[in-house]
């Protein structure tokens, strides 16, 4: 990296990915003539003799290059440029040693028709690209699909990645977004399993907009190679934390939806984000048994220093729940989450003996609001830390074993804590309706340090508020 660390999140640029981004693109052959549409078979170009030359000649002469089902193209160990507007159709197999890549320029398509890629990276460098139906594997490349580049003038648009399968690899999809912009991304219907790195990592993507990540199945993301911050299901990150939440430093305008995840340390992760939605998440076995040395928190959903977001319809079984926490760099508390809603959240840890995180929320600032609606936690705790300006709690049921602490903790008073700088102090409101927090015997189980909000409305709660 040549940029100073102030541009990086705690999950910094991946060195190999940045090195890949620095590789130059070769000049592409001239664009095809208007109306011409030819389809060629890679076998006509003798890939068994020189596979690189074979693909270069095939793309020069055809608009669609076919790799038939019975064909295996080996020794793809360097870069191959797909010219603008051309298509690679894979029914057979493409193999390399980890250094090979196909670079997609404007309008390129890589379509899998039962075929596979092994130790080959698809390197997205253009707009209107499509990657669909491919199966990918191999620990050679850092990422199976890399989206980056260092051309500051590049404003990419309309990337579609659909129905891909990635297994036995490092990262599946890696975006390094600091140097350029990408508007309009659809990553859908993927299956990711047995990975060392993240299934989808959208890193320092402060210039990107309109991102949809949906309908994925993620299983067994387990970093055992000693890499720090590897091993997350889906991660998105902005740059440096700032409690003012400036747009140019945040990853923003994205939706993560319809995700089924199991056997990983952390399923969905957002750092320094704003204007986003996470919804329809189903999780099981999200525990510290995975990626033990990666240095990441154990949580189904982990949010750090974010603004203006919604998390809805999350169902977790035998899993660590949610961590919504401060933006912290090297022990310095730089930001606190604000302006968000959690609704329809269910966590059931009755069948696991492990002591796992419930839902831990830190929030504050003025102006700000936090809304917690329809939460049900079994053998798990709900912990609130610091004080937002307006806190709304509706229809919440929490049960935690007495031996593991209170079911509901509310720590509003941080006047003697360095994090107290984020406490709201003006026009504060606490509204609680239909709240039950009990231990396994049905007795109320609550720990609240101080309630000094200027307006307090509470009804149908099974405990007393201090001083009220």
Secondary structure, DSSP 4 states (H G I P E B T S, - for coil): --S-GGG--SSPPPHHHHHHHHSPPPPPPPPPPTT---EEEGGGG-TTT-HHHHHHHHHHH-SEEEE-TT-EE----SEEEEPTT-EEEESSEEEEEEEEEEEE-TT-EEEESS-EEEEEEEEE-SSSEEEES-EEEEEEEEEEEEE----TT-EEEEEEEES-EEEEEEEEEEEE-TTSEEEEEEEES-EEEEESS-SEEEES-TT-EEEEEEEEEEEEE---S--TT--EEEEEE-SS--TT--GGGSEEEEEEEEEEEEEESEEEEEESEEEEEEEEEEEEEESTTSSTTS----EEEEEES-EEEEEEEEEEESS--EEEE-EEETTEEEE--EEEEEEEEEEE-TT--S----EEEE---SS-EEEEEEEEEES--EEEES--SEEEEEEEEEE--GGG--SEEEE---TTSGGGGG---SS-EEEEEEEEEE-TTS-B-EEE-----SEEEEEEESSPPTT-
